[in-house]
Amino acid sequence: MYKSVTLLKHLVANASLGFVYFGYSVGYLNPALQTVDVVFGITENVDYFNGLLSAIMTIGAAIGVLIMPNMLQYFSRRQSLIILDFFGIFGYGIQLVGDWNFLVIGRFVAGVVLGLNSALVPVYVNEFSPPELQGALGSIMTMSGSFGLFLSFTIGLWYKQSPTIDDQYWRVGFSFPLLVCAYRTYNLISNFKLDSPNYYISVNDETNAIESIKMIYQEQYIQGVLKQTKQNQKQNTNQNESYKDLFYGRLFRNLVRISLLACIGQMLGINAVIFYSTQIFNEITNNDVQKSNILNLFIPLLGILGAFLMGFILNRMTRKNFFLLGAVACVLVELPLGYMTSLQEQPAILIVVFILLFILLFSTTIGPAFWVVMPEMVSPKGVCLATSVNWLGTAIVGQFFPILVSSFSISVCFYIFSFAGILGIIYIQYDFKTDPKNVDTQQNTELVILNQ
C-alpha cells in the first residue's frame, strides 16, 4: 500500500526536530543557571531573575500557540516550519551575545518558536501520517521531545561546579538549537519539498495534492486517498469556528474543564522539578553539581517510560478515574516529600527516590493524558487556548518557585503542591466530565511527554 515507510519515518523525524528543539528548550537552562548567574552578573535578587528567565520563555510559548492558527492562514505547513527555524536561530543566536537584555529577549523569541512548534509539528505529522501508522509515527515525535530534554541535561554534565565570569562553556549549551533549526530547514528545502495533501486540498491545488500522495502511496491507492482527503478537509472546513464561539455553551464548558485540568497539572509542580531539578538535587547532595546533573538524566528517561506505561493503562478505565488516579498518586508522593525535606537531617536517598517516583507517576497519568483528552473535548482553536493556559501555568510556577524556596523552604513548596493536588482531586471528582466515546489514543498522543 505504501511506497516507502522509511521515507515517511524520515519526513516525520525531520519535522520532529521541532520537538527536539522543544525538549531542549525546556531543559537547557536548568543545569546552566549557576553559570548564567556568574557570567551575566546576576548578584542581587537572584531568585527573581532566575524565575524571570524561566517564565519569559513559557510566556512566549503561550503566545506562540495562539499565533499558530493565524499563521497557517498565510503560510503552508512546510513554509511555517522554515519560518520557525529562522526565528529559532535568531532567538538562540542573540542569547550568545552575552548581555542580560539580549538573553531575556532571546528566551522570549525562543519561547514563541517553542509554542509554535508544539502546535504546528503535530499538525504537519498528522496530515502526512496514514491512519494505520499514526501511532508509530507519533511516537517518533514523542521520543524526540524526550531526547531533546535528555540532550540538554547531558550537555549540562560539563558545567563547572564553581563557574567564573570567563567561563565560555555555556555557549556550547546555548548553541545546540541553532544546529537543530538549520538542519531541519536544510532538509525541508532539499529533501522534503512538498507540503501535506491536506494543505494542497485546502488551497484547491489538486495537482500538488496528488504529487504529495504519490510520495507515500502506491499508484493504485492514489485516487482513493485523494477522495478521502477531500472529505476530511470538507469536514474540517465545516467545523471551523472563531475564538469568540468558544466562549458560549458546551464549547465554553469543555474549554473551562480542560483548562482547569491544565492548571491542576501545573500546580502539582512538575515543571518546578523540570526547571529547577539541579537546585533541588544540589540541596539534597550538598551542592555536588555533578551528582545533580547525573540525576537530571533520569527525568526524561522516566518521562519516556511513563508515556509507554500510559498506553497500557489509559483505556482500562474512564478518563475521569484515570485523572483521579494520577492526582491521588502524585499527592501521596508529594506529602511525604514535604515532610522529609523539612527534617533537620534529611534522608537524601529516599528524597531522590520519591522525586523520581513523582516524575514517573505524573508522566504515566495526568501529564500525558491531558494531551490525549484535550483534542477529544475541544476543537483545534480550543486546543490552542487550552495549551496556552498550560504554558501560562508553567510560567507562573517557573517565576515563583525559586522565590518561594528562598523565602520559605522547598518543604513548603511540596506542601503547596500537595494542597493544590487535593483541590484538583475534589474538582475532578465532582465536576470534571469528558466524553469517553470515539477514543483512539494512538491518534491523539503526539505530545505525550514534556509540554507538561
N, C-alpha and C positions, 0 to 999 in steps of 0.2 A: 504493500500500500504506500509506503514512504520511500522516497528516493534515497535518502540518507539520514538516518537518525543521528549519525555522528556530526553532520553539518548542523543539524538543529541544536545539538548539545553545544557546539562551538559558538553558535549565534547567541544562545541563552547565556553561556558562560561569559561571553564578551559584554553583553548587556548587564550581567550581574556584577561586573566590576564596579558598577554604581553602588552595589551593596557592600563590596569590599571597602569602597570609599566611606559608606555609611558606618560600617562597623569600626573601621579605623578612626573615623572622626569622633565617634562616641568615646573611644578609649585612649587616644594618644596623649592627651594632656594629663591623664591620671598619674603615670609614673614620672612625668616631666615637671610636675608642679613645683617641687623644691628647687630644681634648676631654674625654672622660669622666674621664681621669686627673686633669686640671686641675680640672674643675668639682666632682668628687666628692672631691677632696683625697687622691688616691692618690699618695703621695710616697715611701713605703717598700714594699719587696717588690712593686714594680710588676708584674714578670713573673708572680709568683704570683697576684696579684689579677686581672690580665687573663686569665690562664688559667682562673681560677675562674669568671669571668663567661662564658667560652665553654663551659666544661664543665657548668655548672649547668643551662644550657638543654638540652643534649643528654641529660643525666641525666633531666631532666623528660620529654623526648621518649621515652626508653626506657621510662619508667613509663607514659606515656600510651598507647603502643602496646599494652601488656599489659592496660590497663583496657578497651580497646575492646570485646572480646567480651562482657564482663560488662555494660557499658553498654547494649549492644544487647538484652540480656535484659529490660531495664526500660523502654527508650525506643525509639521508632521512629527510622528513619534521619534523617528531617526534624527531629524533636524534638531528636535528638542534635546535629545541626548548629547549631541555635539555641542550645542549652546551651553548646556550644563557643564560639560567638561572644560570649556574655555573659562567659565566663571569659577569653576573649581580650581583651576590652575591659578587664576587671579587671586582667589581667596587665600590660598596657601602661600602663593608667591609673595604677597605683601607682608605676610607674617614673618618671612625670612629677613625683612629689613632690620629687625631687631629693636624696633621702637614700640613702646607700650600702646600708643594710639593706633598704630598700624596692626598690632596684634589683635586688638579688640575689633577693629573694622574687618580684618581678615577672618576672624572667628565668626562674625555675623554673616559675612558673604558665604563662607563655607557652610554655615548652618542653613542658609536659604537653599543652597545646592543639595545639602543633605536631605532636607524636607522634600524637595522636588524629586530627587532620586527615589526616596521611599514611596512616593506615589506613582511615579512615571514608569519605573522599571517593571513593576508587576503588570501594568497595562501592556507594555511592549511585549513582555514574555508571554502573557496570557493570549494575546492576539496571534502570536506565531505558533502557539502550542496546540497540537491536536488534542481533543478531549481525553483520548486514551493515554496520553503522555504528560498531561498537566501535572500530575503528582510527582513524577520522576523529574521533569524539567523544573518544577517549582522548588524541588529540594536542592537543586544546584544554586538557586538564588538564596535559599535559606542558609545553606552551608557557607556561601560567600560572605554573608554578614558576619557570621561567627568567625570565619577565617580572618576577616579584616580586624576584628577585635583581638583575636589571638596574635596577629602580627604586631598590633600596636603595643601589646604587653611584652611580646618577645623582644622588640627593638628597645623597649624600656628597661630590659635587663642590664644594659650597659650605661645607664645614667650613674653618675658618681654619687656616692653616699654623702660626700661633703663637696658640693659643686663650688666653683669660683666664678667670678664675673667674666673671666676669659674663656669659660667653657664653651666649646663650639659643637659638641655632640648633639645638642638639641636640634641643630639644623638638619641633621640626618633624619631624626624622627619627624620633623615638620615637612620634609621634602618628599616622603614616600607617596602621598596622594597626587603629587604632580605627575609621577610616573604612571599611576593608575589612570588618571584622566587622559594623559597623552596617548597611552596605548589603546584605550577604548576608542578614542576618536580616530586614531590611525586605522583600526580595523573597520570602523563604520565607513570611512572614506574609501578604503582599499578593497575590503573583502565582503562587506555586507551593505551593498549599495541600494538595496530595495527596502521599502517600508512594508508594513504588515498588509495582508489582503483587506482587513477591516478598514484600515485608513484609506486605501485606494477606493474602496466601495463608497466610503463616506463622502469622497470628493468626486464621485462619478467618473473614476478613471479605471474602467473595466480592463483595459489593455494591460496596465501595470499590475492590476489585481491578479490577472491570470499568470503573469510572469512570476509574481511572488508565490502563488500557489504551486507553480511548476517547480520552484526551488525545493519544495517539500514533498509533494505528492507525485506518484506515477501518473502517466498520461491518462489512463482510463478513469481516474478518480477526479480529474480537474473540474469537470462541469458540475458534478455533484457537490463538491466542496464550494465551488463558486455560488451555487444556488443557496446552500446553507448559510454561507457568509452574508449574502444579501438579506436573507430572512432575519438573521441575528442583528444586522445593522439596522434594519427597519424597525425591529422590536425595540432596540436601544433608543432610536430616534423618538419613538412614540412615548418612551418612558422618561424623556428628559424633563427636568423641572428646574426652576430657578432656586437660588438660595432662599428667596423670600417664601417659596412654597413649603420649605422645610419647617417653618415656624407655625404651622397650622395642623390641627387634628392628629391623626395617627402618626404622620411623619415626625411631628414635633415630639410626641410622647416617646417614640422609639429613639429619637436623637438624644433626648434628655437621659434616657436609660443607659444607652451605650456610652454617653459622655461621663455619666456618674461612675460607670464601671471603669472607665479610663482613669478617673480620679482616684478610685479605690486602689487600682493597681499601682499608681504613682505614690500614694500616701502610705502604702506598705513599705516604701523605702528602697525599692530595687535599684533605682538609679543613684541613690545615695551610696550604695555599695559599689556600683559600677564606676561612678565618677571618683570616689574617694577611697577605694579599697586599699590603695597604697598607704594612705594616712591611717586607716583603720588597722591594717596589719602592722604598721610601724608602731602603733601604740601597744599592740599585743606582743611584738617581737623586740621591744626595747630599741626601736629605731634602727633595726637591721634592714636596710633598704633592699639588699639582695634577696633576703628571705621573703620580704614582702612582695617583690616583683615576681619571684617564682610562684608564690601563692596566687598572684594575679592570673597566672596562666590557667588555673583551674576554672576560672569564671566562664570563659567562652566554651571550654570543653564540657562543663556541666550544662551550659545552655543547649549545646547540640544534643547531649544525652536526654535532657528534659523534653525537647521537642520530639525526639524519637519515641520516648515513652508516652507522650500525649497521644500519638497516633493510635496506640493500643487501648487507651482509656476513654477518650472523649466520647465515642459513640456507644459506650456501655452504660451511660446514664444520661439523664436530661441535662440540658445546658445549665439550668438553674442549680441543680445539685452539684454539677462539676465545679461551678464557680464557688459555691458554698464550701466544697471540699478544699479548694485552693486557699480561700481566705482563712478558714479554720486552721489548716495546716501551717500557714505562714505565721499566724498569731501564736500558735502553740510553740513555735520555734523562737519567735522574737521576744516573748515574755521571759523565758529563761536567759536569753541574751542580755536583756535589760538588767536582770538580777546579777548575772555573772560579771558583767562589765562594771558593776557598782562595787564589787568587793575590793578590799584593800590589796589582797593577794589574788590576782585573777588567774583562773585556770586556763592558761593560754591555749593549750592544745584543744581543750573542749570548746572554747570560744570559736576557734578557727573551724572546727568540725561543724558547729551549729551555723556559722555564717555560710559555709559551703552547702550545708543541708538546706538552708533558706533559699539559696540561689537555685538549687536543684528543684525544690518544691515549687517555687514561683515559675520556673521555666517549664515545668511539667503541666502546670494548671492555669492559673489566672492570667499569666503573662502571654503565652502564645494563643491561648483560647480566645482572648479578646479580639485578635486579628481574624480568627475563624468566624466568630459570631457577628462581628461588625457588618460585613457585606450581606449577611443573612437578614439583618434588621433594618438597614438604611440603604438609600440609593447612593450612587457614586459621589454626588456632591455632599451627601450626608457623611460618607466615609471621610471626605476631605475635612469637614468640620470636626468630626469626632477625633480624627488623627491630630488635628491642630490643637484640640483640647488636651490630648495626651501629651503633646510636646510642651504646651504651656505648663502642665503639671510637672513635667520633667524640669522645666526652667525654675519653677518655684522651689522644688526640692534641691536643685543644684545651687541656687542662690543662698538658701537659708540653712542648709545642713551644716556647713562649716561654722557658721555664726552660732548656731545652737550648741554645737560641740564645744566651741570656745567659751561660750557664756555659761553653759551648764556642764554637760558631760555627754559622752556617747551613750551612756546608760539611759539618760533622759530621752534621747532620740529614739532608742529602741522601744521605750515605753510609749512614746508618742505614736510611733508606727503601729504598735500593738493596739492602742486605743482606736486609731483610725481604722484598723482592720476589724475591730469589734463593731464599729459603726457600719462598716461595709457588710459585715455578716447580717446585721439587722436589716439593712436595706435590701440585700439580695433575697433574704427570707420572705420579706413582707411586700416588696413592690416590684422586684425585677421579673420581667416576663420576656420570653422570646419564643418565636415560632419554631418548634422542633422539626417541622416538615421540610422536605427537599434539601436535606443537608448532605453536602458532599465535601468532606474535609480535605480530600485530595485536591479539589479545585480551589479551595479557599485558604490555603496555608502558605501563601507566598511569603509572608512576613513573619513567620512564627517565632523568630528569635530577634532580640536586641532593640527593636523600637518599643521598648517596654517602658 
